Amino acid sequence: MDEVLEAAEVVADSELEGAVVWLCRVVGILLAVAGAGLWLFTGAGLLWLPAILMVGGLLLATVPQLLLELAGVFA
């Protein structure tokens, strides 16, 4: 956990925060689309993996700036 906080601090210090935020948003959108694809193209109904992918993707797409700020507070 310390390594993650240290990495977040390095990103904040190097002023690459905007690029990391957009990278998190793109990854979040890809995760949400992958989860929706798994859910729509499997005949087993709503499975746990697609649901987790969609929720995680939506969180990454909507709140990456907040996550980086929280990581900076705890560093």
Secondary structure as UniProt FT lines:
FT   HELIX           2..13
FT   TURN            14..15
FT   HELIX           17..40
FT   TURN            43..44
FT   HELIX           48..62
FT   HELIX           64..74
//
